[in-house]
């Protein structure tokens, strides 16, 4: 399911939570604004655990985390704190998932929000729990399908991601077909 289909389903009531992995990818290539454009939002959301992961990244000297926290300071990224209901669901999710992923999934379940993560196992568990999940390939496809950038520009972004984030795409077919 593409980003656009999910947006239409929500009819403008979209709440989007982004995982650390996707934030770091777009920060490393200095393209964080694209996330706001893709989701047509003036702000994106993170869970408390994702904010903690970003703060840990800053403490370790990861520049990308500072870029994300700067947007947080400007109100473009908003932290949601889990409720008791969220915490109960978080506890039932596999410990093999990161704390930010589990907490974000629980909040997304409660709010009927979209979760943006590039982990296959996260997408699998989201599907099992009835949570809409958008991955990196779907974001990149949406960028050219909606005319935000040309296909050639998206190919350059893929090269940047592979170089700066050391993430290798097994195939780009889902992005360009």
N, C-alpha and C positions, 0 to 999 in steps of 0.2 A: 504494500500500500504506500503510495507516494505521500509526500508532505502535503501537497495540494488537496488530495482526497481527504486527508485527515482534517485539514483546515475547513473544508467545505462541510464536513460532518459536524463540526463544532459551531459553524455559523458565527464566527467572530468571537466566540467565547473561549478562545484557545488559551490554555495555560501550558507553558512549555518549561520543562525542567531539563537541564543539560548536565551530563556527567563530566567528571574531570577529564576523561580521555579526549572527548570532543573539544572541550574548551582548550586543552593544551595543544591539540593539533592546530586549531585555527589561530591560537596565539603565537605558536612557533613560526607560522608562515605570515604573521601579521595581517590576518584576514578576519579577525573577530567580528567586524561590522557585517560581514556576509551572513552570519547566523541571524542577526536581527532582521536583515532584509529577507532572507528565506522564509522566516516565520512571520514576517510583517508585524513585528512587535517592537515596541520602544524599550522593553525590558525582558530579560529572561530570568528564570528562577533556578536556584540551586538549593540543595538541602544543607542542613547544618554540617553533616558529615562531609559533604563535598567542599564546603568552605574550610573545614578543618584540614582536608587533604591539600587544598591550595595553600593554606598557611604553613603547612609542613613543607611544601615545595619552596616557599619563600625562604624558610629557615635553612633549607638545603642549598639555597642559591640558584634556584631555577627561575630564570628571568620571565618565562612565560606566565608563571603564577602571579608575579607582580603585575603584569599587564591585565590579567583577569581581575585581580583585587582592585586595581585602579578603576575599572568599570563598576565594580561593586561600590566603591566609595562615591561614585557619581550617581548611584541609584539605577544604573542600567542593568545590573545584576542584583537580584533580591534574594535574600536567604529566607527560606521557610523552615520553621522549627517543627519537628515532628510532634504530633499529639500522642496521647496514650494509645489510641487506636493504631496509629502509624507504628508505634514502637512494638505493639503486639504482632503486627504483620511482619515487621522487620525481623523479629526473632524467629519467625517460621521460615524465612528465606534461607537458602543454602549459604553456609559460612564460606563456601568457595568464592562467593561474590564479595566484592569489596564493600566496606561499610557505607560508602557514598552511594553505591549502586543499590544496595538493599534499602537504605533509608529513602532514597529518591523514588524507588519503585513503590514503596508503601504509601508515600505521599501522593504519588501519581494515581494510585488505585483509588484512594479516598476522594481526590479532586477530579477524577476522570480526566487527568492531564496527559499530555504527550511527554514521553521520556526520550531524550536524545542520547544514545550511547552507541559506541562502535564495537561492542563486545557481542559476539555471536551467542554466547551463553546467556547474556543479559536479555537479548532479544527472545531467546527460547523461553526463559522464565517469565518474561513479560507476557508472551503469548499465552502461557499456561495460566497466568493470573488475570487475564483480560485487560492488560495495560497496553495502550498503543505505544509502539517504540519505533523511532526513526533512526536509521544508521547513517554512516558517512556516505555510502554510495547513493542512498536516497537523497541526501542533501545535495551532493554534487550533481545528480541528475536534475533535481529541481532547479538548480542554478542556471543550467542552460535551457531547460524546457520553458522556463518562465521568461527567458531572455534577459536575465540579470547579467550574465556574461555569455560569451560565445563558447562553443564547444572547444575551440582551440585554447581559450583561456582556462577552461576547466582542465584540459590536458596539462597545461603548465602548472596549475595548482596541484594536480596529482604528482607531478615530478617534484615540486617543492615539498610536498608532504613526505614523499619517499626519501628525499634527501635530508630534510630537517627533523623529521620525526622518526626516521628509520622504520617507517611502516611500509610494508610491501603489499601492493594489491595483487592478489592471485590472478584476477582478471578485471578488466574494466567494462566487460560486456553489460553488466546490469546498469552501468552509468550511461552508456551511449546507445543501447539498443532501443 
